[in-house]
Amino acid sequence: MKIAVASMNGMVSEHFGYCEGFNIFEAENNQIIKSESITNPGHKPGFLPNFLNDMGVNVIIAGGMGGSAINIFNDKGIEVITGARGSSETAANSYLQGMLKSTGSVCHEHQHHDECGK
């Protein structure tokens, strides 16, 4: 399983599309066995969900995310967790332990991207 966490300085980013990068965690038997960080290649509508899908991501975790991105992830069978906070690794571990559930936080207006996830 691969879990991507939209991140800023190792913390869960409040807005998926505007994160500085993604912490990618590979897990087996509910344990993280490998992690890597990749830079956000750019915020273009529809690009990031396809980019992460091509990397084999099964779950995406973020503070908030736009409805279009959520729909693309859902169409690709990738689980979306929004409303997360704290360190990226803690969020991934919480997900693996079944303790992180999506709040359904959807960002509606890009001009307010600094207010997502609340």
LINDAVEN-V884794 format. One record per residue. RES is the residue in three letters. PSI is psi in radians with two decimals (none if undefined). Layout:
RES:PSI / RES:PSI
This chain:
MET:2.43 / LYS:2.26 / ILE:2.20 / ALA:2.32 / VAL:2.09 / ALA:2.14 / SER:2.68 / MET:2.00 / ASN:0.73 / GLY:0.03 / MET:2.69 / VAL:2.23 / SER:2.48 / GLU:-0.45 / HIS:2.10 / PHE:-0.96 / GLY:-0.43 / TYR:0.26 / CYS:2.80 / GLU:-0.42 / GLY:-3.00 / PHE:2.30 / ASN:2.15 / ILE:2.14 / PHE:2.23 / GLU:2.34 / ALA:2.55 / GLU:2.43 / ASN:0.73 / ASN:0.45 / GLN:2.40 / ILE:2.19 / ILE:-0.27 / LYS:2.55 / SER:2.65 / GLU:2.77 / SER:2.36 / ILE:2.53 / THR:2.48 / ASN:2.08 / PRO:-0.05 / GLY:2.54 / HIS:1.71 / LYS:2.36 / PRO:2.19 / GLY:-0.20 / PHE:-0.89 / LEU:-0.74 / PRO:-0.69 / ASN:-0.69 / PHE:-0.84 / LEU:-0.62 / ASN:-0.77 / ASP:-0.42 / MET:-0.08 / GLY:0.36 / VAL:2.39 / ASN:-0.45 / VAL:2.42 / ILE:2.32 / ILE:2.31 / ALA:2.92 / GLY:-0.87 / GLY:2.83 / MET:2.55 / GLY:2.66 / GLY:-0.62 / SER:-0.76 / ALA:-0.75 / ILE:-0.77 / ASN:-0.72 / ILE:-0.79 / PHE:-0.79 / ASN:-0.72 / ASP:-0.49 / LYS:0.05 / GLY:0.38 / ILE:2.21 / GLU:2.37 / VAL:2.18 / ILE:2.04 / THR:2.86 / GLY:0.10 / ALA:2.69 / ARG:2.91 / GLY:-2.81 / SER:2.57 / SER:-0.76 / GLU:-0.70 / THR:-0.71 / ALA:-0.77 / ALA:-0.77 / ASN:-0.70 / SER:-0.70 / TYR:-0.81 / LEU:-0.53 / GLN:0.02 / GLY:0.29 / MET:-0.01 / LEU:2.03 / LYS:2.61 / SER:2.43 / THR:-0.17 / GLY:0.30 / SER:2.00 / VAL:2.25 / CYS:2.31 / HIS:-0.44 / GLU:2.05 / HIS:-0.47 / GLN:-0.25 / HIS:0.53 / HIS:-0.38 / ASP:-0.07 / GLU:0.08 / CYS:2.76 / GLY:0.05 / LYS:none
